[in-house]
């Protein structure tokens, strides 16, 4: 079975079925979440040195940082979930 992947920027992808939530990084709780994940070695930084614009939480409790806006990632995710065959052709 082919896995549907979500493009999170700079050629990086995440398996869409593993995504639990996509969050904005602007609040103090999100900063604490990021720091705790870093301390626990569960943080994956996919920003390529750019500003973090979205935080992705996976079902394995990994925290992934992306430089793509959370709204953009959510839109991409919704497209994948609604029509995975069409999204994979792009």
N, C-alpha and C positions, 0 to 999 in steps of 0.2 A: 504494500500500500504506500502510495506516494504521500510525503508529508508536505503540508502547506506552510510556507515560510513567510514571515513578515519582515520587510526591509526596514531596518532601523537606522540606515544611513551609512555612507562610506563603504558600501559593499558588505556590510554586516547584516546578518539575518538571525531571526529567532523563530523556532517552530511555533506556529500560531496556536496550536492546541495546548501549549505549555504556559501561555500568557494568562495570568490571573487578573492583573490590572495594569493600567497605564496612568501614571500620576504626574502632576506638575511639581517641580522641586522647590517651590517658593516658600513653603512654610517651615517653621522650626521642627515640627514632627518629621517632615520629610528629610531634613538635614540630619536629624538624629538617626533615622532609619538608615540613611546612607553611611553614616559613621559607624553604626553597629555592624552593618554588613561588611564594611572594610575591616573592622577589628576581627570579625569571625571568618574572614577570607571568603565571603560570598558575594563580593562586589565585582562586577564586570564593567569596566569603563570603555564604552564604544564611542566616545566623543571625539577622539583623535585630537585632544588638546583644546577643543572648543568648549563654549559654555554649555553646561547641562541644561537641556530644555524639557527633558522627560525622564521619568524613572519608571522602569518596567519591572514588575514583580512576577516571578514565575512560580509554577506549582512546586518546584524544588526549593523554594525560598531564596533563590538567587535574586540579587538586585542588579539590574542592568541600566547603565546611564547612556542616554542618547542625546545628540545635539539637535535632533529633529523635534519640532514642537509636538507636545502631547496631543493636541487637536489633530495634527496631520497624521500621527501614528494611529490614533483612534479611527480616523477616517479610512486609512489603509486597512486596518484590522477589520473594520466593519465590512469593507468590500470583500476581503478574503473569506470571511465567515458566510456572507450571503451568496457568493458566487466564486468558489475556489477555482473552478476550471478556467473561467475567464481571466481571473487575476494571474494565474500561472502562465498564461500565454503571453503576457506583456513582457 
